[in-house]
Amino acid sequence: MLFSSIFMPHILPYQPPNFQRSTLLDGDNLWTSPVPYVLDKDLRAKGVIMRAFEQFRVKTCIDFKPWDSEKYYINIQKLDSCWSYIGRVFANGQDLSIGTGCDYIAIVEHEILHALGFYHEMIIENNFIKAMNNESTTHGVPYDYMSVMHYGKDGFTNGKGSTIITIDPKFQDVIGQRLEMSPSDALELNLRYKCKSTVAFSSYCGFSNGMMCQMSRCSQGGIGWEVVTQVHGGPSSDHTSKETGYFIHVSTVSGQEGDSARLETEVVKPTRACNVQCLQFYYFHSGNEADELNIWIREFENDQDTTGTLRLMGQITGSPTSHWKIHHVSLNANKDFQVVFEVQKGAGISTGGFSIDDINLSETECPHVVWQIDDLENLLNTSSSGTQMYSLRQYSKDGYAYRVAVILYTTYIGMFVQLLSGKNDDQLQFPCLQRHMIFQLLDQTPNKQLQMLLVKTKQTKTKNLKGYSNVLYGSFSENGEQIYYGPLWVYNYFATLEEFQSREFLKGGTRVTPCTILWARIFYFSNIGLLLKLKKQIKTFLCIFIIILTIASCRENFNFISENNVPR
């Protein structure tokens, strides 16, 4: 067992009883996927753990399932600190602790990787039982300073200096990152378990080197899809802002109203029992506001069906854009299918068209809310400290109204949620406790499998109600409606500019184009959600609502088990 004190340096390393050394090279210490698990009934980090499971599914071949009488399973509990055994060691339930202060996705992934057979990326003298060369392997993967298994420079420090010094000084402040598992972590895990596929990721296309990713094109009229590096009227580069990057474009400058062009993917075969898929792509609209980008799926009844049935899943139209925009479409196909992008020319004069780039298709649920803030660096440089920005009113799946707020400071930002009055208030339950909120800044690395997200989470408890009774904060007008709001809640200190710049959280910048973008993605998780406090005035409920992750796709029933009931 190794204790990841990197995340809680003030706590001494903990060694569980009956500690046994496992070996990364011993196949008997590997799990069979899907890995059975149990979540203890007192565990408060359930939403974070489920989110971590989904990241493993997207990036690796390892899946997880609720325990169903299997001999070997992981028993995830809230014990002392954060720790795990290395590899599959014990039958009848192998403990893994996600204790107080450990409910971060990076920590959960760190401990799960231990359980799956990973040592730390480095070994600290006198702190760990050291793994010999004949006991461990990196499978040829280069040393990874970005590994979630790497300790930070001050791990176990006595306060008199750093305990780890990187050979290359530029990585000194990189080691110990708290985002999530790195691409090399995922690659090494797949190599260790001798697999190349993933559980929940279907495909990615960035049109690299002008290639079409096995997609086919067809046209009706005078317009058609073309792989390009830039177009007159915009965009001037692909989504990555690289001058040599490619994307695919349909010009609507010429042609007649009603002309259309279709782009069809290869046939996709759903593999997960939940039949949920999320299509994510970036688009740039430089045509007429009457032009349309339609997203269809063509479903096939069986192998003999070569025509299929088209079903419209989404549409983009309206005012042109000045930046690349991210877009998600939930597909929910239960048969073999193709994704079909169709541009249809509308009435009026066009000076551009529709462009698409960086298409990701995964068997996961789409986020429910995505808020894109353009030109963030410029806003930070030109706005006074404390400037507040608000999203439009949104509704959760269960009907609560809310908005997201960002507060700009000189060197960092705060991020908040705020419950609003809404159309469903008289039918809602207040308060609704034990929910999780997950804020996620999107790493805009084009391939979803290579992203490392900045994620922070909160959970409400009964004590969070204190101080919010009999409070009415105010109101504002939106689309002619008077909307009441409660207090801002969550992160006054969410992320620094240095953290934004550590990955592709900011895209573009002044180097190529002024489109510096921050993404805030908000999800919901169906069985654990949050509401803090109720205030009713003029039939309006005012309380703090916390948004959570929906891990979708396959909504797993939590398999809770108390320590007294675990078979031994």
C-alpha positions as CSV (number, residue, x, y, z in Angstrom):
1,M,0.0,0.0,0.0
2,L,1.2,3.5,-0.8
3,F,-0.3,6.6,0.8
4,S,-0.5,9.6,-1.5
5,S,0.6,12.2,1.0
6,I,1.3,14.4,-2.0
7,F,-2.2,15.6,-1.6
8,M,-2.2,16.0,2.2
9,P,1.4,16.7,3.1
10,H,0.5,17.6,6.7
11,I,-0.5,14.0,7.4
12,L,2.1,11.3,8.0
13,P,2.0,8.3,5.8
14,Y,-0.5,5.6,6.8
15,Q,0.2,1.9,6.4
16,P,-2.9,-0.3,6.6
17,P,-2.8,-3.5,8.7
18,N,-1.4,-6.7,7.1
19,F,0.4,-4.7,4.5
20,Q,1.8,-6.8,1.7
21,R,4.0,-5.8,-1.2
22,S,2.5,-6.4,-4.6
23,T,4.4,-6.3,-7.9
24,L,3.5,-4.5,-11.0
25,L,5.0,-7.2,-13.2
26,D,3.0,-10.1,-11.6
27,G,-0.1,-10.8,-13.7
28,D,-1.8,-12.4,-10.7
29,N,-2.0,-9.0,-9.2
30,L,-4.0,-7.5,-12.0
31,W,-7.8,-7.1,-12.0
32,T,-10.2,-8.4,-14.6
33,S,-12.3,-5.6,-16.2
34,P,-14.9,-4.5,-15.2
35,V,-13.5,-4.1,-11.7
36,P,-16.2,-4.7,-9.0
37,Y,-16.5,-2.0,-6.3
38,V,-18.5,-1.2,-3.3
39,L,-19.1,2.4,-2.0
40,D,-19.4,2.5,1.8
41,K,-22.7,4.1,3.0
42,D,-20.8,6.8,4.9
43,L,-18.7,7.8,1.9
44,R,-19.3,11.5,0.9
45,A,-17.2,11.5,-2.2
46,K,-19.5,9.3,-4.3
47,G,-20.1,11.8,-7.1
48,V,-16.3,12.4,-7.5
49,I,-15.6,8.7,-7.5
50,M,-18.2,8.1,-10.2
51,R,-16.7,10.9,-12.3
52,A,-13.3,9.4,-11.9
53,F,-14.7,6.0,-13.1
54,E,-16.0,7.7,-16.2
55,Q,-12.7,9.3,-17.0
56,F,-11.1,5.8,-16.8
57,R,-13.8,4.6,-19.3
58,V,-13.1,7.4,-21.7
59,K,-9.3,7.1,-21.6
60,T,-8.6,3.4,-21.0
61,C,-9.9,-0.1,-21.4
62,I,-10.7,-0.4,-17.6
63,D,-14.3,-0.4,-16.6
64,F,-16.0,-0.6,-13.2
65,K,-19.2,-2.2,-12.0
66,P,-21.1,-2.5,-8.7
67,W,-20.1,-5.6,-6.7
68,D,-22.2,-8.6,-7.3
69,S,-20.8,-11.5,-5.1
70,E,-17.4,-11.5,-6.9
71,K,-14.5,-12.8,-4.8
72,Y,-12.3,-9.8,-5.5
73,Y,-13.6,-6.3,-5.3
74,I,-12.5,-2.8,-4.2
75,N,-14.2,-1.7,-1.0
76,I,-14.0,2.2,-1.2
77,Q,-14.4,3.7,2.3
78,K,-13.8,6.9,4.2
79,L,-11.0,5.8,6.5
80,D,-7.8,7.7,7.6
81,S,-6.5,9.9,4.8
82,C,-6.0,8.7,1.2
83,W,-4.4,5.3,0.5
84,S,-4.6,2.1,-1.5
85,Y,-2.9,-1.2,-1.9
86,I,-0.9,-1.8,-5.0
87,G,-2.6,-4.2,-7.4
88,R,-5.2,-6.9,-6.6
89,V,-4.1,-8.2,-3.2
90,F,-7.0,-9.3,-1.0
91,A,-10.1,-11.4,-1.6
92,N,-13.4,-10.6,0.0
93,G,-13.0,-6.9,-0.3
94,Q,-9.8,-4.8,-0.7
95,D,-9.9,-1.5,1.1
96,L,-9.2,1.8,-0.6
97,S,-9.6,4.9,1.5
98,I,-10.9,8.3,0.3
99,G,-10.8,10.1,3.6
100,T,-11.4,13.7,4.7
101,G,-9.9,16.1,2.2
102,C,-9.4,13.4,-0.4
103,D,-12.5,14.0,-2.5
104,Y,-10.7,15.4,-5.6
105,I,-10.8,13.6,-8.9
106,A,-7.0,13.6,-9.1
107,I,-6.7,12.0,-5.7
108,V,-9.3,9.4,-6.5
109,E,-7.6,8.5,-9.8
110,H,-4.3,8.4,-8.0
111,E,-5.5,5.8,-5.5
112,I,-7.4,3.8,-8.1
113,L,-4.2,3.6,-10.2
114,H,-2.5,2.2,-7.2
115,A,-5.2,-0.5,-6.9
116,L,-4.8,-1.2,-10.6
117,G,-1.1,-1.9,-10.1
118,F,0.7,1.5,-10.3
119,Y,3.6,2.6,-8.1
120,H,4.5,6.3,-7.8
121,E,6.2,7.8,-10.8
122,M,9.2,8.4,-8.5
123,I,10.4,6.9,-5.3
124,I,11.4,8.9,-2.2
125,E,14.3,7.5,-0.1
126,N,13.1,6.1,3.3
127,N,9.5,6.9,2.6
128,F,8.5,3.9,0.6
129,I,9.5,0.3,0.3
130,K,11.3,0.6,-3.0
131,A,10.3,-1.4,-6.1
132,M,13.2,-3.2,-7.7
133,N,13.7,-3.3,-11.5
134,N,12.4,-6.9,-11.7
135,E,9.2,-5.9,-9.9
136,S,8.1,-2.9,-11.9
137,T,8.0,-1.6,-15.4
138,T,7.0,1.6,-17.3
139,H,6.4,-0.5,-20.5
140,G,8.7,1.8,-22.4
141,V,6.6,4.9,-21.6
142,P,9.0,7.9,-21.0
143,Y,9.3,9.4,-17.5
144,D,6.2,11.6,-17.0
145,Y,6.5,14.8,-15.0
146,M,2.8,15.3,-15.5
147,S,1.8,12.0,-14.1
148,V,-1.0,12.0,-11.5
149,M,1.2,9.5,-9.7
150,H,4.0,12.0,-9.2
151,Y,4.6,13.7,-5.9
152,G,5.0,17.5,-5.8
153,K,8.3,19.2,-5.1
154,D,7.5,19.6,-1.4
155,G,6.1,16.1,-0.7
156,F,7.0,15.2,3.0
157,T,9.0,18.4,3.4
158,N,10.0,19.5,6.9
159,G,9.6,23.1,5.8
160,K,13.3,23.6,5.0
161,G,13.2,23.1,1.3
162,S,11.9,20.9,-1.5
163,T,12.3,17.2,-1.2
164,I,12.2,16.5,-5.0
165,I,14.5,18.3,-7.4
166,T,13.9,17.7,-11.1
167,I,16.9,17.3,-13.4
168,D,15.3,19.7,-15.8
169,P,14.4,22.8,-13.8
170,K,11.5,23.8,-16.0
171,F,9.6,20.8,-14.6
172,Q,10.1,21.7,-10.9
173,D,6.7,23.4,-10.6
174,V,5.0,20.9,-12.9
175,I,5.4,17.7,-10.8
176,G,2.5,16.9,-8.5
177,Q,-0.2,18.3,-10.7
178,R,-3.8,18.0,-9.3
179,L,-5.8,18.0,-12.5
180,E,-6.2,14.3,-13.4
181,M,-4.4,11.3,-14.9
182,S,-2.1,12.3,-17.8
183,P,-2.1,10.9,-21.3
184,S,1.0,8.8,-20.4
185,D,-0.8,7.4,-17.3
186,A,-3.6,6.2,-19.5
187,L,-1.2,4.8,-22.1
188,E,0.8,2.9,-19.5
189,L,-2.4,1.5,-17.9
190,N,-3.6,0.2,-21.3
191,L,-0.1,-1.3,-22.0
192,R,-0.1,-3.0,-18.5
193,Y,-3.5,-4.6,-19.2
194,K,-2.6,-5.4,-22.8
195,C,-5.4,-3.5,-24.5
196,K,-5.7,-0.8,-27.1
197,S,-9.3,0.1,-27.1
198,T,-11.3,2.2,-24.5
199,V,-14.6,1.5,-22.9
200,A,-16.4,4.7,-23.7
201,F,-14.5,6.6,-26.5
202,S,-15.5,6.0,-30.1
203,S,-13.6,8.4,-32.3
204,Y,-11.8,11.7,-32.9
205,C,-11.2,13.7,-36.1
206,G,-9.2,16.8,-36.3
207,F,-8.7,16.7,-40.1
208,S,-4.9,16.4,-39.5
209,N,-2.8,16.8,-42.7
210,G,-6.0,17.4,-44.6
211,M,-7.3,13.9,-44.0
212,M,-11.1,13.1,-43.9
213,C,-11.0,10.5,-41.1
214,Q,-12.9,8.0,-43.4
215,M,-15.9,10.3,-43.7
216,S,-17.8,10.6,-46.9
217,R,-19.3,13.7,-48.6
218,C,-22.3,14.3,-50.8
219,S,-23.9,17.4,-52.2
220,Q,-27.2,18.6,-53.6
221,G,-26.7,21.8,-55.5
222,G,-23.8,24.1,-55.7
223,I,-22.2,23.8,-52.3
224,G,-19.9,21.1,-50.7
225,W,-17.6,20.2,-47.9
226,E,-13.9,21.1,-48.3
227,V,-10.9,20.5,-46.1
228,V,-9.0,23.8,-45.7
229,T,-6.6,25.8,-43.5
230,Q,-8.5,29.1,-43.7
231,V,-11.4,30.7,-45.4
232,H,-12.4,34.2,-46.5
233,G,-14.8,35.6,-44.0
234,G,-13.4,33.4,-41.2
235,P,-12.1,31.5,-39.6
236,S,-8.5,32.3,-40.3
237,S,-7.2,29.1,-38.7
238,D,-8.4,25.9,-37.3
239,H,-9.7,25.5,-33.7
240,T,-6.2,25.0,-32.3
241,S,-5.1,28.4,-33.8
242,K,-2.3,26.8,-35.7
243,E,-1.6,28.3,-39.1
244,T,-0.9,24.8,-40.5
245,G,-4.0,23.2,-39.0
246,Y,-6.9,21.9,-41.0
247,F,-10.7,22.0,-40.6
248,I,-13.6,21.3,-42.9
249,H,-15.8,24.0,-44.4
250,V,-18.9,24.6,-46.5
251,S,-19.1,27.9,-48.3
252,T,-22.6,29.3,-48.7
253,V,-21.4,32.3,-50.7
254,S,-22.6,30.7,-53.9
255,G,-25.4,28.3,-54.7
256,Q,-29.1,28.6,-54.3
257,E,-31.5,28.6,-51.3
258,G,-32.1,25.0,-50.3
259,D,-28.8,23.7,-51.6
260,S,-27.2,21.3,-49.1
261,A,-24.0,19.4,-48.4
262,R,-23.7,16.3,-46.1
263,L,-20.7,14.9,-44.3
264,E,-21.2,11.3,-43.0
265,T,-19.1,9.4,-40.5
266,E,-18.3,5.8,-40.6
267,V,-20.9,3.4,-39.0
268,V,-20.6,3.4,-35.2
269,K,-21.6,0.3,-33.2
270,P,-22.7,1.1,-29.6
271,T,-21.0,-1.1,-27.1
272,R,-22.3,0.1,-23.7
273,A,-25.6,-1.2,-22.4
274,C,-26.8,2.3,-21.6
275,N,-27.1,3.5,-25.2
276,V,-25.9,7.0,-24.6
277,Q,-23.5,8.9,-26.9
278,C,-22.2,12.5,-26.8
279,L,-21.1,14.2,-30.0
280,Q,-18.7,17.1,-29.3
281,F,-17.3,19.4,-31.9
282,Y,-16.3,23.0,-32.6
283,Y,-18.0,25.2,-35.2
284,F,-17.5,28.6,-36.8
285,H,-20.5,30.3,-38.5
286,S,-19.5,33.0,-40.9
287,G,-22.5,32.7,-43.3
288,N,-25.9,34.2,-43.4
289,E,-28.1,34.0,-40.3
290,A,-30.6,31.9,-42.3
291,D,-28.0,29.2,-43.1
292,E,-28.4,26.0,-41.1
293,L,-26.1,23.3,-39.7
294,N,-28.2,20.3,-39.0
295,I,-26.9,17.3,-37.0
296,W,-28.6,13.9,-37.9
297,I,-28.0,10.3,-37.1
298,R,-28.8,7.6,-39.5
299,E,-29.8,4.4,-37.7
300,F,-29.6,0.9,-39.3
301,E,-32.0,-1.8,-38.2
302,N,-29.6,-4.7,-39.0
303,D,-26.6,-5.6,-41.3
304,Q,-28.9,-5.9,-44.3
305,D,-30.3,-2.4,-43.9
306,T,-28.1,-0.2,-46.1
307,T,-30.4,2.9,-46.2
308,G,-31.1,3.5,-42.6
309,T,-33.5,6.0,-41.0
310,L,-32.5,9.6,-40.5
311,R,-33.3,11.4,-37.2
312,L,-32.6,15.1,-36.6
313,M,-30.7,15.5,-33.3
314,G,-29.7,19.2,-33.4
315,Q,-29.5,22.4,-35.4
316,I,-27.3,25.5,-35.4
317,T,-28.5,28.7,-37.1
318,G,-28.8,32.4,-36.4
319,S,-26.2,35.1,-36.0
320,P,-22.6,34.5,-37.2
321,T,-19.9,33.9,-34.6
322,S,-16.6,35.7,-34.1
323,H,-14.9,32.7,-32.4
324,W,-14.8,28.9,-32.6
325,K,-17.7,27.6,-30.5
326,I,-18.0,24.3,-28.7
327,H,-21.2,22.3,-29.2
328,H,-22.6,19.1,-27.8
329,V,-25.4,16.9,-29.2
330,S,-26.9,14.0,-27.2
331,L,-27.5,11.1,-29.6
332,N,-28.9,8.2,-27.6
333,A,-28.8,5.7,-30.4
334,N,-29.6,2.1,-29.6
335,K,-28.7,0.7,-33.0
336,D,-25.7,1.0,-35.3
337,F,-25.6,4.6,-36.7
338,Q,-23.8,7.2,-38.6
339,V,-23.5,10.9,-37.7
340,V,-24.5,13.2,-40.5
341,F,-23.5,16.9,-40.6
342,E,-25.7,18.8,-43.1
343,V,-25.3,22.4,-44.1
344,Q,-28.3,24.0,-45.9
345,K,-28.0,27.3,-47.6
346,G,-30.7,29.8,-46.5
347,A,-32.1,32.9,-48.1
348,G,-30.0,36.1,-48.3
349,I,-26.4,37.0,-49.0
350,S,-23.6,35.1,-47.4
351,T,-19.9,36.1,-47.0
352,G,-18.8,32.8,-45.5
353,G,-20.3,29.5,-44.4
354,F,-20.1,26.8,-41.7
355,S,-16.8,25.3,-40.5
356,I,-16.3,22.2,-38.2
357,D,-13.2,21.0,-36.4
358,D,-12.1,18.6,-33.7
359,I,-15.0,16.1,-33.6
360,N,-15.1,13.8,-30.6
361,L,-17.7,11.0,-30.2
362,S,-17.9,9.1,-26.9
363,E,-20.4,6.8,-25.2
364,T,-21.0,9.2,-22.3
365,E,-23.6,11.7,-21.4
366,C,-23.2,15.3,-22.7
367,P,-22.9,18.2,-20.2
368,H,-26.1,20.0,-19.5
369,V,-24.6,23.5,-19.4
370,V,-21.5,24.9,-21.2
371,W,-20.6,28.5,-20.7
372,Q,-18.0,30.0,-23.0
373,I,-16.3,33.3,-22.1
374,D,-14.4,34.8,-25.0
375,D,-11.4,37.2,-24.6
376,L,-10.9,36.4,-21.0
377,E,-7.3,37.7,-20.7
378,N,-8.4,41.0,-22.2
379,L,-11.3,41.1,-19.8
380,L,-8.9,40.5,-16.9
381,N,-6.6,43.3,-18.1
382,T,-9.3,45.9,-18.7
383,S,-11.8,45.2,-16.0
384,S,-11.6,46.4,-12.4
385,S,-11.0,43.9,-9.7
386,G,-14.2,42.3,-8.6
387,T,-16.1,42.6,-11.9
388,Q,-18.9,40.1,-12.0
389,M,-20.2,38.2,-15.0
390,Y,-23.3,36.1,-15.1
391,S,-24.6,33.4,-17.3
392,L,-28.3,33.4,-18.5
393,R,-30.8,31.6,-16.3
394,Q,-30.6,27.8,-16.6
395,Y,-32.7,24.9,-15.4
396,S,-31.5,21.7,-13.9
397,K,-33.1,18.4,-15.0
398,D,-35.3,18.4,-12.0
399,G,-36.5,21.9,-12.6
400,Y,-34.4,24.2,-10.3
401,A,-33.5,27.6,-11.8
402,Y,-30.0,28.9,-11.4
403,R,-27.2,30.9,-13.0
404,V,-23.4,30.7,-12.9
405,A,-21.3,33.7,-11.9
406,V,-17.6,34.5,-12.5
407,I,-15.8,37.3,-10.6
408,L,-12.7,38.6,-12.1
409,Y,-9.7,39.6,-9.9
410,T,-6.3,40.8,-10.9
411,T,-4.5,37.4,-10.9
412,Y,-7.3,34.9,-10.3
413,I,-11.1,34.3,-10.7
414,G,-13.9,33.2,-8.5
415,M,-16.7,30.9,-9.7
416,F,-20.1,30.6,-8.1
417,V,-23.6,29.4,-8.5
418,Q,-26.8,31.3,-7.6
419,L,-30.3,29.9,-7.2
420,L,-33.0,31.9,-9.0
421,S,-36.7,32.0,-9.0
422,G,-38.2,29.9,-11.8
423,K,-41.3,28.5,-13.3
424,N,-41.3,25.3,-11.2
425,D,-40.8,26.7,-7.7
426,D,-44.2,25.7,-6.4
427,Q,-43.6,22.1,-7.3
428,L,-40.0,21.8,-5.9
429,Q,-38.7,20.5,-2.6
430,F,-36.7,22.8,-0.4
431,P,-34.1,22.2,0.9
432,C,-32.7,19.2,-1.0
433,L,-29.4,18.2,0.6
434,Q,-26.6,15.8,-0.1
435,R,-25.8,16.9,-3.6
436,H,-22.6,17.6,-5.3
437,M,-21.5,20.4,-7.5
438,I,-18.7,19.9,-10.0
439,F,-17.1,22.9,-11.8
440,Q,-14.9,21.9,-14.7
441,L,-12.6,24.1,-16.8
442,L,-12.3,22.5,-20.2
443,D,-8.8,21.7,-21.4
444,Q,-9.2,22.5,-25.0
445,T,-6.7,19.9,-26.2
446,P,-8.5,18.8,-29.4
447,N,-8.6,15.0,-28.6
448,K,-10.9,14.4,-25.6
449,Q,-8.7,11.4,-24.5
450,L,-5.7,13.7,-24.1
451,Q,-7.3,16.3,-22.0
452,M,-6.5,17.0,-18.4
453,L,-9.4,18.9,-16.8
454,L,-9.4,21.3,-13.9
455,V,-12.2,20.1,-11.7
456,K,-13.4,21.3,-8.3
457,T,-16.4,19.9,-6.3
458,K,-18.5,20.8,-3.3
459,Q,-21.2,18.9,-1.4
460,T,-23.9,20.4,0.8
461,K,-24.5,19.4,4.3
462,T,-27.1,20.4,6.9
463,K,-24.6,22.8,8.5
464,N,-24.4,24.7,5.2
465,L,-27.9,26.1,5.9
466,K,-26.6,28.1,8.8
467,G,-26.6,31.9,8.1
468,Y,-29.0,31.8,5.1
469,S,-32.3,32.0,6.9
470,N,-34.6,35.0,6.3
471,V,-32.3,36.5,3.6
472,L,-33.6,38.1,0.4
473,Y,-30.8,39.3,-1.9
474,G,-32.4,41.0,-4.8
475,S,-33.8,40.8,-8.3
476,F,-33.0,41.5,-11.9
477,S,-34.8,41.6,-15.2
478,E,-34.2,39.0,-18.0
479,N,-36.4,38.9,-21.2
480,G,-39.0,41.1,-19.5
481,E,-39.3,38.9,-16.5
482,Q,-38.4,39.9,-12.9
483,I,-36.2,37.2,-11.5
484,Y,-35.3,36.9,-7.8
485,Y,-31.9,35.6,-6.7
486,G,-30.2,34.3,-3.6
487,P,-26.5,34.5,-2.5
488,L,-23.5,33.5,-4.5
489,W,-22.0,30.3,-3.3
490,V,-18.8,28.2,-3.7
491,Y,-15.4,29.3,-4.9
492,N,-14.2,32.9,-4.3
493,Y,-10.7,31.6,-5.2
494,F,-11.2,29.2,-8.0
495,A,-8.2,29.3,-10.2
496,T,-5.1,31.5,-10.9
497,L,-3.9,32.8,-14.3
498,E,-0.9,30.4,-13.9
499,E,-3.4,27.5,-13.6
500,F,-5.2,28.6,-16.7
501,Q,-1.9,28.6,-18.6
502,S,-0.8,25.2,-17.4
503,R,-2.9,23.4,-20.1
504,E,-5.1,24.6,-22.9
505,F,-7.7,26.2,-20.7
506,L,-7.0,29.5,-22.5
507,K,-7.1,29.0,-26.3
508,G,-5.8,31.4,-28.9
509,G,-4.5,34.4,-27.0
510,T,-3.0,37.5,-28.7
511,R,-0.4,35.5,-30.5
512,V,-2.7,34.4,-33.3
513,T,-6.2,35.7,-32.6
514,P,-7.8,37.6,-29.8
515,C,-10.0,34.6,-28.9
516,T,-8.8,33.7,-25.4
517,I,-11.4,31.4,-24.0
518,L,-12.4,30.0,-20.6
519,W,-14.8,27.1,-20.5
520,A,-16.9,26.4,-17.5
521,R,-18.8,23.1,-17.8
522,I,-21.5,22.1,-15.4
523,F,-23.0,18.7,-15.1
524,Y,-25.7,17.0,-13.0
525,F,-25.6,13.6,-11.2
526,S,-29.0,12.1,-10.9
527,N,-29.0,10.6,-7.4
528,I,-27.0,13.1,-5.3
529,G,-27.8,16.8,-5.7
530,L,-27.8,19.9,-3.8
531,L,-29.9,22.8,-2.6
532,L,-28.9,24.8,0.4
533,K,-31.5,27.2,1.7
534,L,-35.1,28.2,1.1
535,K,-36.5,31.7,1.1
536,K,-40.0,32.3,-0.1
537,Q,-41.4,35.7,-0.9
538,I,-44.2,36.6,-3.4
539,K,-44.3,32.9,-4.3
540,T,-40.6,32.9,-5.1
541,F,-38.1,30.5,-3.6
542,L,-34.6,31.8,-3.0
543,C,-31.9,29.4,-2.0
544,I,-28.5,28.2,-3.0
545,F,-28.5,25.5,-5.6
546,I,-25.6,23.3,-6.3
547,I,-25.2,21.6,-9.6
548,I,-23.8,18.2,-10.2
549,L,-22.4,15.8,-12.5
550,T,-24.5,13.4,-14.4
551,I,-22.4,10.6,-15.3
552,A,-24.9,9.4,-17.5
553,S,-24.8,7.3,-19.7
554,C,-25.0,4.2,-17.6
555,R,-26.7,5.4,-14.4
556,E,-25.3,2.9,-11.9
557,N,-27.2,2.2,-8.7
558,F,-24.8,2.9,-5.8
559,N,-24.0,-0.4,-4.1
560,F,-23.7,0.8,-0.5
561,I,-22.3,-1.6,2.1
562,S,-21.5,-1.0,5.7
563,E,-18.2,-2.2,7.1
564,N,-20.1,-4.7,9.3
565,N,-21.7,-6.4,6.3
566,V,-18.5,-6.8,4.2
567,P,-17.8,-10.5,3.8
568,R,-14.3,-11.4,5.0
